[in-house]
């Protein structure tokens, strides 16, 4: 059964590139363009991994991460951001993070570490 990944990023190009790479590797991928849509997905499905942009409209990455951390699941989270200085300010410094622009294959290696091993 393929691993399920939710990719959340309001930048469509970034989101689509990540989703395409993961699908090519056999992952089942859902995409959300904001935090509110991500919360809707999280209410309906169980995911093996969340890849989430830090700065998003409607609902923040912090709120999405809090929802995951307060649930009984142990879904790993990878953050992506163009603003790494915001991680500590938003209390997200404890999570793995890739700073945009990043190498998609580096991200893929981290995904495999968290999901497949």
Secondary structure in CASP SS format (residue, H / E / C, confidence):
PFRMAT SS
TARGET T0000
AUTHOR 0000-0000-0000
METHOD secondary structure of the structure
MODEL  1
X C 1.00
X C 1.00
X C 1.00
X E 1.00
X E 1.00
X E 1.00
X E 1.00
X E 1.00
X C 1.00
X C 1.00
X C 1.00
X H 1.00
X H 1.00
X H 1.00
X H 1.00
X H 1.00
X H 1.00
X H 1.00
X H 1.00
X H 1.00
X H 1.00
X H 1.00
X H 1.00
X H 1.00
X C 1.00
X C 1.00
X C 1.00
X E 1.00
X E 1.00
X E 1.00
X E 1.00
X E 1.00
X C 1.00
X C 1.00
X H 1.00
X H 1.00
X H 1.00
X H 1.00
X H 1.00
X H 1.00
X H 1.00
X H 1.00
X H 1.00
X H 1.00
X C 1.00
X C 1.00
X C 1.00
X C 1.00
X E 1.00
X E 1.00
X E 1.00
X E 1.00
X E 1.00
X C 1.00
X C 1.00
X C 1.00
X C 1.00
X C 1.00
X C 1.00
X C 1.00
X H 1.00
X H 1.00
X H 1.00
X H 1.00
X H 1.00
X H 1.00
X H 1.00
X H 1.00
X H 1.00
X H 1.00
X C 1.00
X C 1.00
X C 1.00
X C 1.00
X C 1.00
X E 1.00
X E 1.00
X E 1.00
X E 1.00
X E 1.00
X E 1.00
X C 1.00
X C 1.00
X C 1.00
X C 1.00
X H 1.00
X H 1.00
X H 1.00
X H 1.00
X C 1.00
X C 1.00
X C 1.00
X C 1.00
X C 1.00
X C 1.00
X E 1.00
X E 1.00
X E 1.00
X E 1.00
X C 1.00
X C 1.00
X C 1.00
X C 1.00
X H 1.00
X H 1.00
X H 1.00
X H 1.00
X H 1.00
X H 1.00
X H 1.00
X H 1.00
X H 1.00
X H 1.00
X H 1.00
X H 1.00
X C 1.00
X C 1.00
END
